[in-house]
Amino acid sequence: MIGIFQRITFRGGIHLPEEKERTKELSIQSIPLPERVVIPLSQHTGAICEPLLKVGDFVKKGQKIGEGKGLVTSTVHSSISGKVVDISPQPNPLGSDILSITIESDGKDEWIDNLKGNNDYLSVEPERLIEIIKEAGIVGMGGAQFPTHIKLSPTNGNKVDYVILNGAECEPFITSDHRLMVERSSEIIEGLKIIMRILSAKKGFIGIEKNKPDAIEAINSQLTTHHL
C-alpha cells in the first residue's frame, strides 16, 4: 500500500520565506557536455574510494572509476567519456583536498558497453537489489550523503513496517525535488516500490508540502494509474 502523507503544519520553529517562485515552474534540463570534469573519490559518508584508473587511461560514461573498501563506503563512476589527465588531491566543498580523478571529454559521451537493465526488477531478490544499489554508488541527497545500501540493510533483525519518502523540500529557493515529483512521478513510485520490496515494508507514504499542489496531483495520478 502506498499513499501520500500530509500534515498542514507543526508547533515550534520558524517559517522562512519560501522564495520558490523563480524556478518552481521551470522544467528539468540537461546541462551541456563539459570539456572536463573533476570527480572526487569521496562523494559519500565513509571510506574514500581507491582509484581504478591511471593517468592516460580512456573511460566511458558510467564506468566505475573508484572502488569503495570497507563496510560504509560507496563506488564512484565516470559521468563522461574521455581520457584521464590527472589523479591528485583537489579542493572539495567539504573544505579539504580530496583525491580526485580529472577526465577530459572526448565529446562522444559514450556509455560503457556492458551496462544492463532489468525491466522485471520487482521480481529480483532483495539481496540482489541491494547489491545493484551498492554497485551503482547510490547515496543520500542530504549533507551526510549516506550510502543507500547501508540504509536498506537493517541490523540486529530489526524490521521496517513503513517507508516515508520526504517530498517536503522546505528549504528556501530549492525546487529540484518539486520538479522531480512533477516530471518524474512514475519513477518515484517505482523507486518506492523497490525500497518496499527490499525491506518487506507493509506501507509506503509520500510526504509533500501543501505549497506543491502540482506535485501532489502528479503523484496522486500515478497512484491511481497503478491502482495503489
PyMOL commands that place a pseudoatom at each C-alpha (Angstrom):
pseudoatom trace, name=CA, resn=MET, resi=1, chain=A, elem=C, hetatm=0, pos=[0.000, 0.000, 0.000]
pseudoatom trace, name=CA, resn=ILE, resi=2, chain=A, elem=C, hetatm=0, pos=[1.329, 3.427, -0.985]
pseudoatom trace, name=CA, resn=GLY, resi=3, chain=A, elem=C, hetatm=0, pos=[-0.193, 6.792, -0.084]
pseudoatom trace, name=CA, resn=ILE, resi=4, chain=A, elem=C, hetatm=0, pos=[0.520, 10.481, 0.360]
pseudoatom trace, name=CA, resn=PHE, resi=5, chain=A, elem=C, hetatm=0, pos=[1.035, 11.537, 3.961]
pseudoatom trace, name=CA, resn=GLN, resi=6, chain=A, elem=C, hetatm=0, pos=[0.263, 15.207, 4.606]
pseudoatom trace, name=CA, resn=ARG, resi=7, chain=A, elem=C, hetatm=0, pos=[0.185, 17.458, 7.661]
pseudoatom trace, name=CA, resn=ILE, resi=8, chain=A, elem=C, hetatm=0, pos=[-0.698, 21.121, 7.476]
pseudoatom trace, name=CA, resn=THR, resi=9, chain=A, elem=C, hetatm=0, pos=[1.871, 22.366, 10.000]
pseudoatom trace, name=CA, resn=PHE, resi=10, chain=A, elem=C, hetatm=0, pos=[3.590, 21.645, 13.286]
pseudoatom trace, name=CA, resn=ARG, resi=11, chain=A, elem=C, hetatm=0, pos=[4.298, 23.518, 16.523]
pseudoatom trace, name=CA, resn=GLY, resi=12, chain=A, elem=C, hetatm=0, pos=[7.538, 25.418, 17.105]
pseudoatom trace, name=CA, resn=GLY, resi=13, chain=A, elem=C, hetatm=0, pos=[10.362, 26.639, 14.906]
pseudoatom trace, name=CA, resn=ILE, resi=14, chain=A, elem=C, hetatm=0, pos=[10.258, 29.394, 12.314]
pseudoatom trace, name=CA, resn=HIS, resi=15, chain=A, elem=C, hetatm=0, pos=[8.937, 29.534, 8.762]
pseudoatom trace, name=CA, resn=LEU, resi=16, chain=A, elem=C, hetatm=0, pos=[11.433, 31.073, 6.354]
pseudoatom trace, name=CA, resn=PRO, resi=17, chain=A, elem=C, hetatm=0, pos=[10.276, 32.839, 3.167]
pseudoatom trace, name=CA, resn=GLU, resi=18, chain=A, elem=C, hetatm=0, pos=[9.948, 30.136, 0.515]
pseudoatom trace, name=CA, resn=GLU, resi=19, chain=A, elem=C, hetatm=0, pos=[11.361, 32.126, -2.435]
pseudoatom trace, name=CA, resn=LYS, resi=20, chain=A, elem=C, hetatm=0, pos=[10.494, 29.343, -4.875]
pseudoatom trace, name=CA, resn=GLU, resi=21, chain=A, elem=C, hetatm=0, pos=[8.649, 31.384, -7.496]
pseudoatom trace, name=CA, resn=ARG, resi=22, chain=A, elem=C, hetatm=0, pos=[11.711, 31.845, -9.715]
pseudoatom trace, name=CA, resn=THR, resi=23, chain=A, elem=C, hetatm=0, pos=[12.236, 28.173, -10.524]
pseudoatom trace, name=CA, resn=LYS, resi=24, chain=A, elem=C, hetatm=0, pos=[9.229, 26.089, -9.478]
pseudoatom trace, name=CA, resn=GLU, resi=25, chain=A, elem=C, hetatm=0, pos=[7.708, 26.283, -12.988]
pseudoatom trace, name=CA, resn=LEU, resi=26, chain=A, elem=C, hetatm=0, pos=[10.988, 25.646, -14.838]
pseudoatom trace, name=CA, resn=SER, resi=27, chain=A, elem=C, hetatm=0, pos=[11.392, 22.179, -16.349]
pseudoatom trace, name=CA, resn=ILE, resi=28, chain=A, elem=C, hetatm=0, pos=[14.401, 19.963, -15.709]
pseudoatom trace, name=CA, resn=GLN, resi=29, chain=A, elem=C, hetatm=0, pos=[17.085, 20.499, -18.332]
pseudoatom trace, name=CA, resn=SER, resi=30, chain=A, elem=C, hetatm=0, pos=[20.319, 18.750, -19.263]
pseudoatom trace, name=CA, resn=ILE, resi=31, chain=A, elem=C, hetatm=0, pos=[23.468, 20.839, -18.998]
pseudoatom trace, name=CA, resn=PRO, resi=32, chain=A, elem=C, hetatm=0, pos=[25.876, 20.995, -21.968]
pseudoatom trace, name=CA, resn=LEU, resi=33, chain=A, elem=C, hetatm=0, pos=[28.666, 18.423, -22.051]
pseudoatom trace, name=CA, resn=PRO, resi=34, chain=A, elem=C, hetatm=0, pos=[31.645, 19.859, -20.130]
pseudoatom trace, name=CA, resn=GLU, resi=35, chain=A, elem=C, hetatm=0, pos=[35.158, 19.896, -21.545]
pseudoatom trace, name=CA, resn=ARG, resi=36, chain=A, elem=C, hetatm=0, pos=[36.481, 18.178, -18.429]
pseudoatom trace, name=CA, resn=VAL, resi=37, chain=A, elem=C, hetatm=0, pos=[35.261, 17.009, -15.041]
pseudoatom trace, name=CA, resn=VAL, resi=38, chain=A, elem=C, hetatm=0, pos=[36.974, 16.645, -11.678]
pseudoatom trace, name=CA, resn=ILE, resi=39, chain=A, elem=C, hetatm=0, pos=[35.402, 13.705, -9.829]
pseudoatom trace, name=CA, resn=PRO, resi=40, chain=A, elem=C, hetatm=0, pos=[36.186, 13.359, -6.104]
pseudoatom trace, name=CA, resn=LEU, resi=41, chain=A, elem=C, hetatm=0, pos=[36.717, 9.775, -4.934]
pseudoatom trace, name=CA, resn=SER, resi=42, chain=A, elem=C, hetatm=0, pos=[34.728, 10.578, -1.817]
pseudoatom trace, name=CA, resn=GLN, resi=43, chain=A, elem=C, hetatm=0, pos=[31.136, 11.583, -2.516]
pseudoatom trace, name=CA, resn=HIS, resi=44, chain=A, elem=C, hetatm=0, pos=[29.701, 9.784, 0.473]
pseudoatom trace, name=CA, resn=THR, resi=45, chain=A, elem=C, hetatm=0, pos=[29.970, 9.164, 4.192]
pseudoatom trace, name=CA, resn=GLY, resi=46, chain=A, elem=C, hetatm=0, pos=[32.629, 6.548, 4.917]
pseudoatom trace, name=CA, resn=ALA, resi=47, chain=A, elem=C, hetatm=0, pos=[35.913, 5.379, 3.474]
pseudoatom trace, name=CA, resn=ILE, resi=48, chain=A, elem=C, hetatm=0, pos=[37.319, 7.140, 0.421]
pseudoatom trace, name=CA, resn=CYS, resi=49, chain=A, elem=C, hetatm=0, pos=[37.454, 5.086, -2.783]
pseudoatom trace, name=CA, resn=GLU, resi=50, chain=A, elem=C, hetatm=0, pos=[40.610, 3.681, -4.306]
pseudoatom trace, name=CA, resn=PRO, resi=51, chain=A, elem=C, hetatm=0, pos=[41.174, 4.788, -7.938]
pseudoatom trace, name=CA, resn=LEU, resi=52, chain=A, elem=C, hetatm=0, pos=[40.769, 2.059, -10.543]
pseudoatom trace, name=CA, resn=LEU, resi=53, chain=A, elem=C, hetatm=0, pos=[42.484, 4.055, -13.282]
pseudoatom trace, name=CA, resn=LYS, resi=54, chain=A, elem=C, hetatm=0, pos=[45.790, 5.717, -14.060]
pseudoatom trace, name=CA, resn=VAL, resi=55, chain=A, elem=C, hetatm=0, pos=[46.655, 8.849, -15.982]
pseudoatom trace, name=CA, resn=GLY, resi=56, chain=A, elem=C, hetatm=0, pos=[46.333, 8.203, -19.715]
pseudoatom trace, name=CA, resn=ASP, resi=57, chain=A, elem=C, hetatm=0, pos=[43.512, 5.662, -19.430]
pseudoatom trace, name=CA, resn=PHE, resi=58, chain=A, elem=C, hetatm=0, pos=[40.379, 6.110, -21.529]
pseudoatom trace, name=CA, resn=VAL, resi=59, chain=A, elem=C, hetatm=0, pos=[36.985, 5.711, -19.838]
pseudoatom trace, name=CA, resn=LYS, resi=60, chain=A, elem=C, hetatm=0, pos=[33.338, 5.691, -20.812]
pseudoatom trace, name=CA, resn=LYS, resi=61, chain=A, elem=C, hetatm=0, pos=[30.295, 7.188, -19.169]
pseudoatom trace, name=CA, resn=GLY, resi=62, chain=A, elem=C, hetatm=0, pos=[29.032, 5.023, -16.318]
pseudoatom trace, name=CA, resn=GLN, resi=63, chain=A, elem=C, hetatm=0, pos=[32.350, 3.196, -15.875]
pseudoatom trace, name=CA, resn=LYS, resi=64, chain=A, elem=C, hetatm=0, pos=[33.424, 2.515, -12.304]
pseudoatom trace, name=CA, resn=ILE, resi=65, chain=A, elem=C, hetatm=0, pos=[36.494, 4.626, -11.545]
pseudoatom trace, name=CA, resn=GLY, resi=66, chain=A, elem=C, hetatm=0, pos=[36.651, 4.325, -7.750]
pseudoatom trace, name=CA, resn=GLU, resi=67, chain=A, elem=C, hetatm=0, pos=[36.200, 1.175, -5.623]
pseudoatom trace, name=CA, resn=GLY, resi=68, chain=A, elem=C, hetatm=0, pos=[34.904, 1.529, -2.100]
pseudoatom trace, name=CA, resn=LYS, resi=69, chain=A, elem=C, hetatm=0, pos=[36.613, -0.607, 0.531]
pseudoatom trace, name=CA, resn=GLY, resi=70, chain=A, elem=C, hetatm=0, pos=[35.113, -1.403, 3.895]
pseudoatom trace, name=CA, resn=LEU, resi=71, chain=A, elem=C, hetatm=0, pos=[31.569, -1.588, 5.239]
pseudoatom trace, name=CA, resn=VAL, resi=72, chain=A, elem=C, hetatm=0, pos=[30.483, 2.050, 4.955]
pseudoatom trace, name=CA, resn=THR, resi=73, chain=A, elem=C, hetatm=0, pos=[31.566, 3.387, 1.564]
pseudoatom trace, name=CA, resn=SER, resi=74, chain=A, elem=C, hetatm=0, pos=[30.261, 3.779, -1.979]
pseudoatom trace, name=CA, resn=THR, resi=75, chain=A, elem=C, hetatm=0, pos=[31.579, 3.327, -5.500]
pseudoatom trace, name=CA, resn=VAL, resi=76, chain=A, elem=C, hetatm=0, pos=[32.241, 6.252, -7.862]
pseudoatom trace, name=CA, resn=HIS, resi=77, chain=A, elem=C, hetatm=0, pos=[31.601, 6.305, -11.630]
pseudoatom trace, name=CA, resn=SER, resi=78, chain=A, elem=C, hetatm=0, pos=[32.574, 8.499, -14.544]
pseudoatom trace, name=CA, resn=SER, resi=79, chain=A, elem=C, hetatm=0, pos=[29.972, 10.998, -15.731]
pseudoatom trace, name=CA, resn=ILE, resi=80, chain=A, elem=C, hetatm=0, pos=[31.556, 11.429, -19.196]
pseudoatom trace, name=CA, resn=SER, resi=81, chain=A, elem=C, hetatm=0, pos=[33.673, 9.503, -21.689]
pseudoatom trace, name=CA, resn=GLY, resi=82, chain=A, elem=C, hetatm=0, pos=[37.220, 10.620, -22.334]
pseudoatom trace, name=CA, resn=LYS, resi=83, chain=A, elem=C, hetatm=0, pos=[40.809, 10.499, -21.115]
pseudoatom trace, name=CA, resn=VAL, resi=84, chain=A, elem=C, hetatm=0, pos=[42.142, 10.575, -17.550]
pseudoatom trace, name=CA, resn=VAL, resi=85, chain=A, elem=C, hetatm=0, pos=[44.534, 13.530, -17.397]
pseudoatom trace, name=CA, resn=ASP, resi=86, chain=A, elem=C, hetatm=0, pos=[45.153, 13.818, -13.646]
pseudoatom trace, name=CA, resn=ILE, resi=87, chain=A, elem=C, hetatm=0, pos=[44.735, 11.931, -10.371]
pseudoatom trace, name=CA, resn=SER, resi=88, chain=A, elem=C, hetatm=0, pos=[45.563, 14.132, -7.417]
pseudoatom trace, name=CA, resn=PRO, resi=89, chain=A, elem=C, hetatm=0, pos=[44.051, 15.816, -4.320]
pseudoatom trace, name=CA, resn=GLN, resi=90, chain=A, elem=C, hetatm=0, pos=[41.686, 18.630, -5.339]
pseudoatom trace, name=CA, resn=PRO, resi=91, chain=A, elem=C, hetatm=0, pos=[39.648, 21.208, -3.370]
pseudoatom trace, name=CA, resn=ASN, resi=92, chain=A, elem=C, hetatm=0, pos=[36.270, 19.918, -2.227]
pseudoatom trace, name=CA, resn=PRO, resi=93, chain=A, elem=C, hetatm=0, pos=[33.105, 21.659, -0.952]
pseudoatom trace, name=CA, resn=LEU, resi=94, chain=A, elem=C, hetatm=0, pos=[33.641, 19.933, 2.408]
pseudoatom trace, name=CA, resn=GLY, resi=95, chain=A, elem=C, hetatm=0, pos=[36.650, 22.192, 2.943]
pseudoatom trace, name=CA, resn=SER, resi=96, chain=A, elem=C, hetatm=0, pos=[39.548, 19.819, 2.370]
pseudoatom trace, name=CA, resn=ASP, resi=97, chain=A, elem=C, hetatm=0, pos=[41.519, 18.437, -0.565]
pseudoatom trace, name=CA, resn=ILE, resi=98, chain=A, elem=C, hetatm=0, pos=[40.238, 15.013, -1.647]
pseudoatom trace, name=CA, resn=LEU, resi=99, chain=A, elem=C, hetatm=0, pos=[41.845, 12.600, -4.099]
pseudoatom trace, name=CA, resn=SER, resi=100, chain=A, elem=C, hetatm=0, pos=[40.062, 13.199, -7.397]
pseudoatom trace, name=CA, resn=ILE, resi=101, chain=A, elem=C, hetatm=0, pos=[40.158, 11.983, -10.990]
pseudoatom trace, name=CA, resn=THR, resi=102, chain=A, elem=C, hetatm=0, pos=[40.176, 14.586, -13.760]
pseudoatom trace, name=CA, resn=ILE, resi=103, chain=A, elem=C, hetatm=0, pos=[38.746, 13.395, -17.086]
pseudoatom trace, name=CA, resn=GLU, resi=104, chain=A, elem=C, hetatm=0, pos=[38.995, 15.319, -20.347]
pseudoatom trace, name=CA, resn=SER, resi=105, chain=A, elem=C, hetatm=0, pos=[35.917, 14.775, -22.500]
pseudoatom trace, name=CA, resn=ASP, resi=106, chain=A, elem=C, hetatm=0, pos=[36.264, 13.168, -25.930]
pseudoatom trace, name=CA, resn=GLY, resi=107, chain=A, elem=C, hetatm=0, pos=[32.992, 14.803, -26.994]
pseudoatom trace, name=CA, resn=LYS, resi=108, chain=A, elem=C, hetatm=0, pos=[31.316, 11.444, -27.624]
pseudoatom trace, name=CA, resn=ASP, resi=109, chain=A, elem=C, hetatm=0, pos=[29.627, 10.914, -24.225]
pseudoatom trace, name=CA, resn=GLU, resi=110, chain=A, elem=C, hetatm=0, pos=[29.603, 7.139, -24.834]
pseudoatom trace, name=CA, resn=TRP, resi=111, chain=A, elem=C, hetatm=0, pos=[28.185, 4.739, -22.235]
pseudoatom trace, name=CA, resn=ILE, resi=112, chain=A, elem=C, hetatm=0, pos=[30.014, 1.575, -21.165]
pseudoatom trace, name=CA, resn=ASP, resi=113, chain=A, elem=C, hetatm=0, pos=[29.185, -1.470, -23.292]
pseudoatom trace, name=CA, resn=ASN, resi=114, chain=A, elem=C, hetatm=0, pos=[28.222, -3.909, -20.523]
pseudoatom trace, name=CA, resn=LEU, resi=115, chain=A, elem=C, hetatm=0, pos=[25.567, -1.761, -18.856]
pseudoatom trace, name=CA, resn=LYS, resi=116, chain=A, elem=C, hetatm=0, pos=[22.478, -3.944, -18.416]
pseudoatom trace, name=CA, resn=GLY, resi=117, chain=A, elem=C, hetatm=0, pos=[18.992, -3.254, -17.156]
pseudoatom trace, name=CA, resn=ASN, resi=118, chain=A, elem=C, hetatm=0, pos=[16.256, -5.475, -15.744]
pseudoatom trace, name=CA, resn=ASN, resi=119, chain=A, elem=C, hetatm=0, pos=[12.695, -4.493, -16.593]
pseudoatom trace, name=CA, resn=ASP, resi=120, chain=A, elem=C, hetatm=0, pos=[11.353, -7.119, -14.198]
pseudoatom trace, name=CA, resn=TYR, resi=121, chain=A, elem=C, hetatm=0, pos=[13.216, -5.601, -11.224]
pseudoatom trace, name=CA, resn=LEU, resi=122, chain=A, elem=C, hetatm=0, pos=[10.365, -6.131, -8.771]
pseudoatom trace, name=CA, resn=SER, resi=123, chain=A, elem=C, hetatm=0, pos=[10.902, -9.882, -9.080]
pseudoatom trace, name=CA, resn=VAL, resi=124, chain=A, elem=C, hetatm=0, pos=[14.614, -9.612, -8.220]
pseudoatom trace, name=CA, resn=GLU, resi=125, chain=A, elem=C, hetatm=0, pos=[15.559, -10.904, -4.777]
pseudoatom trace, name=CA, resn=PRO, resi=126, chain=A, elem=C, hetatm=0, pos=[16.063, -8.147, -2.154]
pseudoatom trace, name=CA, resn=GLU, resi=127, chain=A, elem=C, hetatm=0, pos=[19.692, -9.149, -1.548]
pseudoatom trace, name=CA, resn=ARG, resi=128, chain=A, elem=C, hetatm=0, pos=[20.462, -8.751, -5.253]
pseudoatom trace, name=CA, resn=LEU, resi=129, chain=A, elem=C, hetatm=0, pos=[18.681, -5.378, -5.375]
pseudoatom trace, name=CA, resn=ILE, resi=130, chain=A, elem=C, hetatm=0, pos=[20.864, -4.142, -2.503]
pseudoatom trace, name=CA, resn=GLU, resi=131, chain=A, elem=C, hetatm=0, pos=[23.976, -5.318, -4.348]
pseudoatom trace, name=CA, resn=ILE, resi=132, chain=A, elem=C, hetatm=0, pos=[22.857, -3.486, -7.509]
pseudoatom trace, name=CA, resn=ILE, resi=133, chain=A, elem=C, hetatm=0, pos=[22.295, -0.300, -5.489]
pseudoatom trace, name=CA, resn=LYS, resi=134, chain=A, elem=C, hetatm=0, pos=[25.726, -0.663, -3.885]
pseudoatom trace, name=CA, resn=GLU, resi=135, chain=A, elem=C, hetatm=0, pos=[27.457, -1.132, -7.239]
pseudoatom trace, name=CA, resn=ALA, resi=136, chain=A, elem=C, hetatm=0, pos=[25.574, 1.861, -8.667]
pseudoatom trace, name=CA, resn=GLY, resi=137, chain=A, elem=C, hetatm=0, pos=[27.068, 4.102, -5.972]
pseudoatom trace, name=CA, resn=ILE, resi=138, chain=A, elem=C, hetatm=0, pos=[23.703, 5.488, -4.859]
pseudoatom trace, name=CA, resn=VAL, resi=139, chain=A, elem=C, hetatm=0, pos=[23.903, 7.729, -1.778]
pseudoatom trace, name=CA, resn=GLY, resi=140, chain=A, elem=C, hetatm=0, pos=[21.565, 10.084, 0.047]
pseudoatom trace, name=CA, resn=MET, resi=141, chain=A, elem=C, hetatm=0, pos=[20.998, 13.567, -1.354]
pseudoatom trace, name=CA, resn=GLY, resi=142, chain=A, elem=C, hetatm=0, pos=[21.392, 15.261, 2.031]
pseudoatom trace, name=CA, resn=GLY, resi=143, chain=A, elem=C, hetatm=0, pos=[24.534, 16.666, 3.584]
pseudoatom trace, name=CA, resn=ALA, resi=144, chain=A, elem=C, hetatm=0, pos=[25.654, 13.313, 5.017]
pseudoatom trace, name=CA, resn=GLN, resi=145, chain=A, elem=C, hetatm=0, pos=[25.496, 11.505, 1.649]
pseudoatom trace, name=CA, resn=PHE, resi=146, chain=A, elem=C, hetatm=0, pos=[24.993, 8.224, 3.489]
pseudoatom trace, name=CA, resn=PRO, resi=147, chain=A, elem=C, hetatm=0, pos=[25.312, 5.116, 1.263]
pseudoatom trace, name=CA, resn=THR, resi=148, chain=A, elem=C, hetatm=0, pos=[21.843, 3.873, 0.342]
pseudoatom trace, name=CA, resn=HIS, resi=149, chain=A, elem=C, hetatm=0, pos=[22.696, 0.164, 0.513]
pseudoatom trace, name=CA, resn=ILE, resi=150, chain=A, elem=C, hetatm=0, pos=[23.518, 0.651, 4.210]
pseudoatom trace, name=CA, resn=LYS, resi=151, chain=A, elem=C, hetatm=0, pos=[20.209, 2.415, 4.828]
pseudoatom trace, name=CA, resn=LEU, resi=152, chain=A, elem=C, hetatm=0, pos=[18.377, -0.518, 3.252]
pseudoatom trace, name=CA, resn=SER, resi=153, chain=A, elem=C, hetatm=0, pos=[20.129, -3.115, 5.430]
pseudoatom trace, name=CA, resn=PRO, resi=154, chain=A, elem=C, hetatm=0, pos=[18.553, -3.025, 8.924]
pseudoatom trace, name=CA, resn=THR, resi=155, chain=A, elem=C, hetatm=0, pos=[20.758, -4.591, 11.608]
pseudoatom trace, name=CA, resn=ASN, resi=156, chain=A, elem=C, hetatm=0, pos=[20.064, -6.894, 14.552]
pseudoatom trace, name=CA, resn=GLY, resi=157, chain=A, elem=C, hetatm=0, pos=[16.982, -8.367, 12.916]
pseudoatom trace, name=CA, resn=ASN, resi=158, chain=A, elem=C, hetatm=0, pos=[15.065, -5.076, 13.025]
pseudoatom trace, name=CA, resn=LYS, resi=159, chain=A, elem=C, hetatm=0, pos=[12.060, -4.843, 10.708]
pseudoatom trace, name=CA, resn=VAL, resi=160, chain=A, elem=C, hetatm=0, pos=[10.743, -1.821, 8.820]
pseudoatom trace, name=CA, resn=ASP, resi=161, chain=A, elem=C, hetatm=0, pos=[6.957, -1.578, 8.645]
pseudoatom trace, name=CA, resn=TYR, resi=162, chain=A, elem=C, hetatm=0, pos=[6.597, 1.802, 6.940]
pseudoatom trace, name=CA, resn=VAL, resi=163, chain=A, elem=C, hetatm=0, pos=[8.658, 3.717, 4.365]
pseudoatom trace, name=CA, resn=ILE, resi=164, chain=A, elem=C, hetatm=0, pos=[8.231, 7.504, 4.143]
pseudoatom trace, name=CA, resn=LEU, resi=165, chain=A, elem=C, hetatm=0, pos=[9.576, 9.461, 1.167]
pseudoatom trace, name=CA, resn=ASN, resi=166, chain=A, elem=C, hetatm=0, pos=[10.363, 13.045, 2.130]
pseudoatom trace, name=CA, resn=GLY, resi=167, chain=A, elem=C, hetatm=0, pos=[8.990, 15.352, -0.552]
pseudoatom trace, name=CA, resn=ALA, resi=168, chain=A, elem=C, hetatm=0, pos=[8.635, 18.390, 1.712]
pseudoatom trace, name=CA, resn=GLU, resi=169, chain=A, elem=C, hetatm=0, pos=[11.640, 20.310, 0.314]
pseudoatom trace, name=CA, resn=CYS, resi=170, chain=A, elem=C, hetatm=0, pos=[11.124, 23.130, 2.803]
pseudoatom trace, name=CA, resn=GLU, resi=171, chain=A, elem=C, hetatm=0, pos=[14.485, 24.868, 2.137]
pseudoatom trace, name=CA, resn=PRO, resi=172, chain=A, elem=C, hetatm=0, pos=[14.168, 28.365, 0.589]
pseudoatom trace, name=CA, resn=PHE, resi=173, chain=A, elem=C, hetatm=0, pos=[14.802, 28.696, -3.167]
pseudoatom trace, name=CA, resn=ILE, resi=174, chain=A, elem=C, hetatm=0, pos=[15.341, 24.965, -3.828]
pseudoatom trace, name=CA, resn=THR, resi=175, chain=A, elem=C, hetatm=0, pos=[12.833, 23.343, -6.228]
pseudoatom trace, name=CA, resn=SER, resi=176, chain=A, elem=C, hetatm=0, pos=[14.720, 20.334, -7.625]
pseudoatom trace, name=CA, resn=ASP, resi=177, chain=A, elem=C, hetatm=0, pos=[12.681, 17.772, -5.661]
pseudoatom trace, name=CA, resn=HIS, resi=178, chain=A, elem=C, hetatm=0, pos=[9.498, 19.619, -6.628]
pseudoatom trace, name=CA, resn=ARG, resi=179, chain=A, elem=C, hetatm=0, pos=[10.301, 19.330, -10.335]
pseudoatom trace, name=CA, resn=LEU, resi=180, chain=A, elem=C, hetatm=0, pos=[11.235, 15.668, -9.955]
pseudoatom trace, name=CA, resn=MET, resi=181, chain=A, elem=C, hetatm=0, pos=[7.860, 14.916, -8.388]
pseudoatom trace, name=CA, resn=VAL, resi=182, chain=A, elem=C, hetatm=0, pos=[6.054, 16.770, -11.179]
pseudoatom trace, name=CA, resn=GLU, resi=183, chain=A, elem=C, hetatm=0, pos=[8.063, 15.402, -14.121]
pseudoatom trace, name=CA, resn=ARG, resi=184, chain=A, elem=C, hetatm=0, pos=[9.285, 12.013, -12.875]
pseudoatom trace, name=CA, resn=SER, resi=185, chain=A, elem=C, hetatm=0, pos=[6.411, 10.927, -10.627]
pseudoatom trace, name=CA, resn=SER, resi=186, chain=A, elem=C, hetatm=0, pos=[6.229, 7.459, -12.208]
pseudoatom trace, name=CA, resn=GLU, resi=187, chain=A, elem=C, hetatm=0, pos=[9.910, 6.777, -11.476]
pseudoatom trace, name=CA, resn=ILE, resi=188, chain=A, elem=C, hetatm=0, pos=[9.463, 7.962, -7.887]
pseudoatom trace, name=CA, resn=ILE, resi=189, chain=A, elem=C, hetatm=0, pos=[6.616, 5.491, -7.352]
pseudoatom trace, name=CA, resn=GLU, resi=190, chain=A, elem=C, hetatm=0, pos=[8.695, 2.687, -8.887]
pseudoatom trace, name=CA, resn=GLY, resi=191, chain=A, elem=C, hetatm=0, pos=[11.620, 3.582, -6.622]
pseudoatom trace, name=CA, resn=LEU, resi=192, chain=A, elem=C, hetatm=0, pos=[9.371, 3.451, -3.562]
pseudoatom trace, name=CA, resn=LYS, resi=193, chain=A, elem=C, hetatm=0, pos=[8.102, 0.019, -4.649]
pseudoatom trace, name=CA, resn=ILE, resi=194, chain=A, elem=C, hetatm=0, pos=[11.702, -1.219, -4.925]
pseudoatom trace, name=CA, resn=ILE, resi=195, chain=A, elem=C, hetatm=0, pos=[12.527, 0.063, -1.433]
pseudoatom trace, name=CA, resn=MET, resi=196, chain=A, elem=C, hetatm=0, pos=[9.391, -1.549, -0.012]
pseudoatom trace, name=CA, resn=ARG, resi=197, chain=A, elem=C, hetatm=0, pos=[10.302, -4.867, -1.634]
pseudoatom trace, name=CA, resn=ILE, resi=198, chain=A, elem=C, hetatm=0, pos=[13.812, -4.778, -0.216]
pseudoatom trace, name=CA, resn=LEU, resi=199, chain=A, elem=C, hetatm=0, pos=[12.545, -4.012, 3.296]
pseudoatom trace, name=CA, resn=SER, resi=200, chain=A, elem=C, hetatm=0, pos=[9.350, -6.095, 3.090]
pseudoatom trace, name=CA, resn=ALA, resi=201, chain=A, elem=C, hetatm=0, pos=[7.557, -2.944, 4.276]
pseudoatom trace, name=CA, resn=LYS, resi=202, chain=A, elem=C, hetatm=0, pos=[3.784, -3.059, 4.642]
pseudoatom trace, name=CA, resn=LYS, resi=203, chain=A, elem=C, hetatm=0, pos=[3.051, 0.540, 3.675]
pseudoatom trace, name=CA, resn=GLY, resi=204, chain=A, elem=C, hetatm=0, pos=[4.707, 3.420, 1.867]
pseudoatom trace, name=CA, resn=PHE, resi=205, chain=A, elem=C, hetatm=0, pos=[3.928, 7.112, 2.310]
pseudoatom trace, name=CA, resn=ILE, resi=206, chain=A, elem=C, hetatm=0, pos=[4.983, 10.225, 0.405]
pseudoatom trace, name=CA, resn=GLY, resi=207, chain=A, elem=C, hetatm=0, pos=[5.035, 13.476, 2.378]
pseudoatom trace, name=CA, resn=ILE, resi=208, chain=A, elem=C, hetatm=0, pos=[4.553, 16.582, 0.201]
pseudoatom trace, name=CA, resn=GLU, resi=209, chain=A, elem=C, hetatm=0, pos=[4.264, 20.150, 1.490]
pseudoatom trace, name=CA, resn=LYS, resi=210, chain=A, elem=C, hetatm=0, pos=[0.980, 21.865, 0.658]
pseudoatom trace, name=CA, resn=ASN, resi=211, chain=A, elem=C, hetatm=0, pos=[2.751, 24.565, -1.379]
pseudoatom trace, name=CA, resn=LYS, resi=212, chain=A, elem=C, hetatm=0, pos=[3.291, 21.983, -4.161]
pseudoatom trace, name=CA, resn=PRO, resi=213, chain=A, elem=C, hetatm=0, pos=[-0.244, 21.195, -5.393]
pseudoatom trace, name=CA, resn=ASP, resi=214, chain=A, elem=C, hetatm=0, pos=[1.026, 20.189, -8.863]
pseudoatom trace, name=CA, resn=ALA, resi=215, chain=A, elem=C, hetatm=0, pos=[3.405, 17.648, -7.287]
pseudoatom trace, name=CA, resn=ILE, resi=216, chain=A, elem=C, hetatm=0, pos=[0.579, 16.247, -5.161]
pseudoatom trace, name=CA, resn=GLU, resi=217, chain=A, elem=C, hetatm=0, pos=[-1.599, 15.963, -8.273]
pseudoatom trace, name=CA, resn=ALA, resi=218, chain=A, elem=C, hetatm=0, pos=[1.164, 14.231, -10.265]
pseudoatom trace, name=CA, resn=ILE, resi=219, chain=A, elem=C, hetatm=0, pos=[1.872, 11.683, -7.545]
pseudoatom trace, name=CA, resn=ASN, resi=220, chain=A, elem=C, hetatm=0, pos=[-1.830, 11.043, -6.930]
pseudoatom trace, name=CA, resn=SER, resi=221, chain=A, elem=C, hetatm=0, pos=[-2.315, 10.481, -10.648]
pseudoatom trace, name=CA, resn=GLN, resi=222, chain=A, elem=C, hetatm=0, pos=[0.382, 7.816, -10.645]
pseudoatom trace, name=CA, resn=LEU, resi=223, chain=A, elem=C, hetatm=0, pos=[-1.106, 6.130, -7.570]
pseudoatom trace, name=CA, resn=THR, resi=224, chain=A, elem=C, hetatm=0, pos=[-4.434, 5.969, -9.368]
pseudoatom trace, name=CA, resn=THR, resi=225, chain=A, elem=C, hetatm=0, pos=[-2.825, 4.668, -12.578]
pseudoatom trace, name=CA, resn=HIS, resi=226, chain=A, elem=C, hetatm=0, pos=[-1.021, 1.918, -10.676]
pseudoatom trace, name=CA, resn=HIS, resi=227, chain=A, elem=C, hetatm=0, pos=[-4.142, 1.179, -8.514]
pseudoatom trace, name=CA, resn=LEU, resi=228, chain=A, elem=C, hetatm=0, pos=[-2.142, 1.779, -5.315]
for i in range(1, 228): cmd.bond("trace and resi %d" % i, "trace and resi %d" % (i + 1))
show_as sticks, trace
zoom trace
